[in-house]
Every structure is written in structure tokens, then in C-alpha cells.
Amino acid sequence: MLASFLLDSPGVGEVMLQLESHDFFLPQHSLIYRHIQHLVAKGKPPDGLLVLESLVSSGELEAAGGAGYVSQIPDGMPRICNLSFYVRILKAKTQLRKYAHNAQAIVEMALGANGDADAVLERIASLSAQLREEVGQNRILRFRSGAEIAMAAEDDVQWIVPGFVARGAITELGAKVKMGKTTLILSLVRAVAEGLSFLGKSTLKTPTVYLTEQPIVSFRHAMQRADLLGRDDFRVLLHSDLRGMPWPGVAAAAVNECKRIGAFLLVVDTLPQFADLKGDSENNSGDALTAMRPLQRAAADEIGTIVLRHERKSGGDVGDSGRGSSAFAGVVDIVLSLRKPEGNSKKTQRVLHALSRFSGTPSELLLELSESGYISLGEPHEAAVKEARDSIIVVAPKSEAEAADLSELVENSKVPRATAQRALKELVEEGLLSRLGEGKKGNPHRYFQTENRFRPTSDTGGQKECANELSLGKSS
């Protein structure tokens, strides 16, 4: 800063209005700056020669470090135009020194108390209140330019699970009771512990800190299903072990544990339980925002956080279906909802709905619970078409003479009509079914299996089996 003044860098005049001599830590720097201010006030340029003359005439040259010290300050320093950046640093350091001085005074008061504890405590309380007020008023805020924000593009997001969980972001997962949300998240945790794919997406390998409301007996069973027992990179805090500690302290301890073991992922299952939101407090937006604030601090530390909550019985759109205030969803970056698929579906299937501030998050995914955890079957309508194809190809006639129309195939396969139409179109285009008729009243389209073709009957991990193996395996 002093070199910039002596070199007459651009913007010096505006910057000097913001600085006081006591903002400089070293006494000689403070003294030199006072002489610079004196010259500027007289309308003179604060170059090195005039500053030296001013110090000599006042008899303060030696206190400023001597002629050699003052003369070498600008040596090797460029003329810079972003002085305001360095002013902010200087002002912040000034405030920190002041707070450190006040804190030291409080310590000395406490250590020096001798029989007058009440009076000392009163002075300490007064000084502490003043300190808290000044910190609140003088906190240095960082305003970012559009250019700075552009540098932090979405492409630079460090995903833990692409589209669903990111470092420095908060994800909320809502579901009705016993819908499988804990199972889903533990499956995710197991994947990131090994850096394995999850729902068809590559993951960032990381340890996890997990806060659970479940008792140890049931949670141990859930961990065993997810193959997480015995792992040192999975740290668990049971709600029963809180010992009355308030939520902000619990969240701070969880963040510290993440930092200690190098974990990028923190899971809170469920937030209302740990934040002690009782009665109507879960519906109060102020209480909701207070509960979320510690997790926003975790996000500021580049920790990815997953918050689990129960959905209200009436359900609703993703984003406002969670039980309680909508302020919860307003704070998070990604809102997920785990639900049963519409219509007749397997008991092991769920649909993961999403709202997100990131374009890479799919709006819907059909999931199925397997022995190794949840797997993605793709978008629900695409998965439905895949199942319809297999069902239709099984019941489709094998000869042209027996060709069946759409209504017959729908009745025999139990596939919804609209889905069957899409499936038939694909099967014909791929040559798996042949089509007759003009598609008009009195002459509808009719379908039968194409001769000498492979017929897919199942789709396991993307590998289709052939129903008519011809005689490949049998003849051999």
C-alpha cells in the first residue's frame, strides 16, 4: 500500500479516504502514512523525496526506519490499479487486531479478579456485548462481480454423484415413511466409499459422516444390507448419543469430523429429529431456516450434504411435498422425492423425482431395489416401453395367419394401450415384428413375430438374452 502511494498508482486519492494511520500494524508504517496524508492535504505529490523531507523536518526520520528504509519501499513494486482489494485486506486485519486486543483484555480481567468477581464479570459482559455488536456491524462482506461468478461455471461443480450430490451443495430427499429413503442413501454411501457407479453414474470416492435417528439395532441391520459394517471410512452419530447438545453444536461437530477424516459427504437422517423441531415448529419458516443454517455453513466448507425428511401424507408436487415449511426446500440446491410408480408395478420399484438448480439433474428416474442396492432403469416411460416390448414379444403370434391387432396384444400382454403402441412401433422398426394391414377401420394393423429373428425376453444389466436360441447351445 505504501509503495502504491509513493508511486502515485491509479486511484490513490479514493483509497486514502478509506484508510487511517492506525490501520497499519508497524509503527514506522503508520508514521510514514501520516506524512503521506500530510503532503496530500497540502496538495503535494507524496513521492519518496518529499516524504523524506517531511520526516527530516519533523525529526521523525529515524522513527520511520531511516532514509534507507523509506527509500527502498517502492523498490521492485509495480504500479497497481486494484488498490481497493488490498484496502479490504488491511481493514479486515485492523478489525481482527482490535478484537484480539479486546479478547486479551477480557482474559486479563478474568485472571486478575480477586474477591470482586461480580464486578469483573459485569465489566466482561459489557465488553463482550460491545465486541459482539461491533463484529456484527463491521463484518467484511465480499461482493462478487459477474466476471468472478462466470469463472465458477457449472462445469466446475465437483460432483459426488453427478446430478444428485455435489460438494458445497445441499440435497434434500423426501419420502413417505418406510418408502426406502435410508436404503437408497446407504446404497449411495456404499458406492462413494469405493468410488463405484451409482444409478449408472460415476462417483467421487469419499468417506461419509452419517447422522441417524434410528437406534443402533435397526441401523446396524441397514448397514449390513448396504455392506457398510466394519468400514473405518463410515462414521455414524446416533441421535441417542447427542447428550442434550443443541443442533448447531451437533452440526459443527459433524463438520469437524468430516474434516478430520477427509469426508466430502455429510448425511442427516432426518433433519427435524436432529434439529429438535417439535410440534408446530416444523411448519414455521423461521425455525426451518434456523435448522438449515448450520448445513449452509457445511456447504461453505465444500462439504456435500444430504438431508432426509418425511413427506406429508397428502403428497404434492416435488419441492412442496415435504412435511412442514416449504422454507426447507427453498434453501437446498437439489430436491429429490422417492415415490411408488403409478399404476401396477413391482414392489421393488420406485420413481425418483427431482427439482434442481443444476441442469444435469434428471427430472425422473425409475429405480429397482436389487441385492446389490438400487439400480436405475432409466426414465419411467422408457423403462415402461422396455417392459412392454418384452411382454408383447412373448404373446405375439408366430405366423402371419395368426397375426393379432393392437387390442388383442394389449389384452394378452396386460400392457397399457399407449405404451403398447410405442413398443410395437419400435419392434417393427427393429424387424422383430412384422406388420400387416393399412391401419384403417375394417383393415387394422396386425402383428406377428418375424421369422428367424432373436427375441429379447429380459434385460439384465443391459445384456439382452435370446429367447429362441435357435439350436446354438442345444446342438452343441
Secondary structure, 3 states (H helix, E strand, C coil): CHHHHHCCCCCHHHHHCCCCHHHCCCHHHHHHHHHHHHHHHCCCCCCHHHHHHHHHHHCCCCCCCCHHHHHHCCCCCCCCCCHHHHHHHHHHHHHHHHHHHHHHHHHHHHHHCCCCHHHHHHHHHHHHHHHHHHHHHHCCCCCCCHHHHHHCCHHHCCEEECCCEECCCEEEEEECCCCCHHHHHHHHHHHHHHCCCECCECCCCCCEEEEECCCHHHHHHHHHHCCCCCCCCEEEEEHHHCCCCCHHHHHHHHHHHHHHHCCCEEEEECHHHHCCCCHHHHHCHHHHHHHHHHHHHHHHCCCEEEEEEEECCCCCCCCCCECCCCHHHHHCCEEEEEECCCCCCCCCEEEEEEEECCCCCCCEEEEEEECCEEEECCCHHHHHHHHHHHHHHHHCCCCHHHCEEHHHHHHHHCCCHHHHHHHHHHHHHCCCEEEECCCECCECCEEEECCCCCCEEEEECCEEEECCCCCHHHHC
